[in-house]
Amino acid sequence: MRDVVIVGCGIVGAAAAYELSKYKLSVTVLEKENDVAAGATKANSAIIHAGYDPQAGSLMAKLNVRGAELAKELCKNLDIPHNQCGAMVLAFSPKEKVVLEELLQNGNTNGVPELKILSKEQCLELEPNLNLNVFAALHIPTTMIVSPWEYALALTETAVRNGVKLELECEVTAIDKIDGGYRIHTTQGEICTRYILNAAGLAADTVHNLAAEKAFEITPDRGEYYLLDKSEGMRVGHVVFQCPNEHGKGVLIAPTVHGNLIVGPSNGRTPSIDDVSTTTQGLTYVMETARKAVPTIDFRANIRNFAGNRAKTGCNDFIIGQAHGADRFINLAGIQSPGLSAAPAIAEMAAELLENSGLVLHRKTCFHNERKVVRLHKLTPDEKAKLVKSDPAYGRIICRCEVVSEGEIRDALNSPIPPRSVDAAKRRCGAGMGRCQGGFCSPLVLEMLAKHYNCGPTEIPQDGAGTYILTSETKIGGAV
Ligand SMILES: Cc1cc2nc3c(=O)[nH]c(=O)nc-3n(C[C@H](O)[C@H](O)[C@H](O)COP(=O)(O)OP(=O)(O)OC[C@H]3O[C@@H](n4cnc5c(N)ncnc54)[C@H](O)[C@@H]3O)c2cc1C
């Protein structure tokens, strides 16, 4: 019998695993996909919001501000790409400036530091590419950008290093109440546990309903994006928002930690939680709205479109707490934006809830809280030369666009959570993230994965289970 099973390994499950790995507990994370961060956590705006906009007094506000504070330390300790570039919310009229003043007041109540209203001149000084009609802006210097999937990966890897078990491709299909806990049925067998944390993202309602009476429903709401080439990466230096609307923070323009420009998201119901297709309508809306803030964005430099689904519940707050009628089953549900920012604080709250419902938390005397990743493109020429001399694999470049070496992909394959797909290698090392989107390096990455797993190239997927790139090993001329 495990002490705690966490269902789902997005940023919330990852943060909970990390938090619980500080204690003398047996913890298992069950994730239905073949990698961590496969849901909303890999397809969002990648912003650690400071916490100026969630309604003062809400759980969201409290956990956002605390989570953003914790994120700074985590990013430093666990070598997670991040940048505190700050944000601006633009107003284009005196009426919109009133909204900024309300946001300022709300942010001050939430305890967000250094908020300030900027004049038109100050806005243009900070961001010369803004629309000249800008009237004022709220400046939020503590906003950060981050690599969201690497954030989840770093937390999970650290949890695994500290004794947590991670089961990938392990979907929870049924839950039975047993003496002192639960028996969980999965696609890989059964597992018994004293406590369950439900961090299943868009499927948190389905997982809840396996153990308790229906209490909430998640409706997926799609957000679509453009990811522009690095040639557009300097178009803005801050995360640039416009005044929020009934759909939330609206369309933003932001640099990414990888040097690109991200523009989005759209909003609108999507037919299923797994439908992350993009639409002409959604992308046109994003383009037209973004141009109001920064008219010169060159959308011809687009290298990828993608979409992520928000876990909307109709309640404007997170749903965190013990499920009614299911002792020791704790929901971390309805985690829509700012869930990425709030995750470490949600995890702290989860530990508190577990303790309040009887789980004894004893700190481990030895907790490994560091992580270091070699990133060739970040090194100086001297550092590169030294590294390549000591290990020539770092000198063999696999991805030319992002300058990723064989050594870095090999390191990922030897890490606590090795990539099982070409895209999983991309999320770890950046190979395939650049202008050609893997056109050159994908076959080489695929070959490395096949060699590592001692299987044929046809068995390596592009991303999720079944997304095979090669379907047959037939050679030209017909011989196999
Ligand atoms: C368009 C968009 C933009 C956003 N922008 C931001 C932002 O800039 N900043 C911010 O703070 N937040 C942002 N968010 C919100 C943030 O992305 C989410 O709050 C966060 O990623 C939710 O994490 P999660 O772990 O709850 O869910 P997920 O990341 O979806 O993870 C849930 C996991 O559970 C797994 N799972 C589901 N069912 C089962 C099962 N039966 N058995 C086992 N595993 C299961 C799934 O495979 C998945 O991996 C945005 C969200 C969207 C959609």
The ligand as an SDF file (V2000), in Angstrom:
LIG
                    3D

 53 58  0  0  0  0  0  0  0  0999 V2000
   -4.2240   28.5190  -23.5440 C   0  0  0  0  0  0  0  0  0  0  0  0
   -3.7020   28.4730  -22.1370 C   0  0  0  0  0  0  0  0  0  0  0  0
   -2.8360   29.4660  -21.6640 C   0  0  0  0  0  0  0  0  0  0  0  0
   -2.3800   29.4380  -20.3600 C   0  0  0  0  0  0  0  0  0  0  0  0
   -1.4210   30.3310  -19.9510 N   0  0  0  0  0  0  0  0  0  0  0  0
   -0.9440   30.2710  -18.6860 C   0  0  0  0  0  0  0  0  0  0  0  0
    0.0970   31.1300  -18.2580 C   0  0  0  0  0  0  0  0  0  0  0  0
    0.7070   31.8550  -19.0350 O   0  0  0  0  0  0  0  0  0  0  0  0
    0.4420   31.1080  -16.9560 N   0  0  0  0  0  0  0  0  0  0  0  0
   -0.1650   30.2910  -16.0540 C   0  0  0  0  0  0  0  0  0  0  0  0
    0.1480   30.3760  -14.8800 O   0  0  0  0  0  0  0  0  0  0  0  0
   -1.1000   29.4050  -16.4500 N   0  0  0  0  0  0  0  0  0  0  0  0
   -1.4780   29.3600  -17.7400 C   0  0  0  0  0  0  0  0  0  0  0  0
   -2.4100   28.4640  -18.1630 N   0  0  0  0  0  0  0  0  0  0  0  0
   -2.9110   27.4870  -17.2210 C   0  0  0  0  0  0  0  0  0  0  0  0
   -1.9380   26.3280  -17.0360 C   0  0  0  0  0  0  0  0  0  0  0  0
   -1.4260   25.8870  -18.2680 O   0  0  0  0  0  0  0  0  0  0  0  0
   -2.7010   25.2040  -16.3560 C   0  0  0  0  0  0  0  0  0  0  0  0
   -3.3300   25.7170  -15.2090 O   0  0  0  0  0  0  0  0  0  0  0  0
   -1.7980   24.0730  -15.9240 C   0  0  0  0  0  0  0  0  0  0  0  0
   -0.9590   23.6360  -16.9630 O   0  0  0  0  0  0  0  0  0  0  0  0
   -2.6740   22.9230  -15.4330 C   0  0  0  0  0  0  0  0  0  0  0  0
   -1.8410   21.8970  -15.0070 O   0  0  0  0  0  0  0  0  0  0  0  0
   -2.4470   20.5110  -14.5580 P   0  0  0  0  0  0  0  0  0  0  0  0
   -1.3080   19.7210  -14.0460 O   0  0  0  0  0  0  0  0  0  0  0  0
   -3.6050   20.7440  -13.6640 O   0  0  0  0  0  0  0  0  0  0  0  0
   -3.0780   19.8880  -15.8840 O   0  0  0  0  0  0  0  0  0  0  0  0
   -2.3790   19.1740  -17.1420 P   0  0  0  0  0  0  0  0  0  0  0  0
   -1.1200   19.8240  -17.5360 O   0  0  0  0  0  0  0  0  0  0  0  0
   -3.4180   19.0600  -18.1850 O   0  0  0  0  0  0  0  0  0  0  0  0
   -2.0060   17.7440  -16.5890 O   0  0  0  0  0  0  0  0  0  0  0  0
   -2.9630   16.7750  -16.2710 C   0  0  0  0  0  0  0  0  0  0  0  0
   -2.3520   15.4240  -16.5580 C   0  0  0  0  0  0  0  0  0  0  0  0
   -3.2340   14.4010  -16.1210 O   0  0  0  0  0  0  0  0  0  0  0  0
   -3.1330   13.3090  -17.0220 C   0  0  0  0  0  0  0  0  0  0  0  0
   -4.3290   12.4660  -16.8770 N   0  0  0  0  0  0  0  0  0  0  0  0
   -5.5930   12.7810  -17.2200 C   0  0  0  0  0  0  0  0  0  0  0  0
   -6.4270   11.7410  -16.9450 N   0  0  0  0  0  0  0  0  0  0  0  0
   -5.6600   10.7590  -16.4200 C   0  0  0  0  0  0  0  0  0  0  0  0
   -5.9440    9.4470  -15.9470 C   0  0  0  0  0  0  0  0  0  0  0  0
   -7.1720    8.9360  -15.9700 N   0  0  0  0  0  0  0  0  0  0  0  0
   -4.9080    8.6870  -15.4930 N   0  0  0  0  0  0  0  0  0  0  0  0
   -3.6410    9.1830  -15.4680 C   0  0  0  0  0  0  0  0  0  0  0  0
   -3.3270   10.4360  -15.9130 N   0  0  0  0  0  0  0  0  0  0  0  0
   -4.3130   11.2150  -16.3720 C   0  0  0  0  0  0  0  0  0  0  0  0
   -3.0350   14.0000  -18.3760 C   0  0  0  0  0  0  0  0  0  0  0  0
   -2.4880   13.1480  -19.3570 O   0  0  0  0  0  0  0  0  0  0  0  0
   -2.1510   15.1930  -18.0570 C   0  0  0  0  0  0  0  0  0  0  0  0
   -0.7860   14.9370  -18.3030 O   0  0  0  0  0  0  0  0  0  0  0  0
   -2.8400   28.4440  -19.4820 C   0  0  0  0  0  0  0  0  0  0  0  0
   -3.6790   27.4310  -19.9590 C   0  0  0  0  0  0  0  0  0  0  0  0
   -4.0690   27.4160  -21.2860 C   0  0  0  0  0  0  0  0  0  0  0  0
   -4.8710   26.2830  -21.8100 C   0  0  0  0  0  0  0  0  0  0  0  0
  1  2  1  0
  2  3  1  0
  2 52  2  0
  3  4  2  0
  4  5  1  0
  4 50  1  0
  5  6  2  0
  6  7  1  0
  6 13  1  0
  7  8  2  0
  7  9  1  0
  9 10  1  0
 10 11  2  0
 10 12  1  0
 12 13  2  0
 13 14  1  0
 14 15  1  0
 14 50  1  0
 15 16  1  0
 16 17  1  0
 16 18  1  0
 18 19  1  0
 18 20  1  0
 20 21  1  0
 20 22  1  0
 22 23  1  0
 23 24  1  0
 24 25  2  0
 24 26  1  0
 24 27  1  0
 27 28  1  0
 28 29  2  0
 28 30  1  0
 28 31  1  0
 31 32  1  0
 32 33  1  0
 33 34  1  0
 33 48  1  0
 34 35  1  0
 35 36  1  0
 35 46  1  0
 36 37  1  0
 36 45  1  0
 37 38  2  0
 38 39  1  0
 39 40  1  0
 39 45  2  0
 40 41  1  0
 40 42  2  0
 42 43  1  0
 43 44  2  0
 44 45  1  0
 46 47  1  0
 46 48  1  0
 48 49  1  0
 50 51  2  0
 51 52  1  0
 52 53  1  0
M  END
$$$$
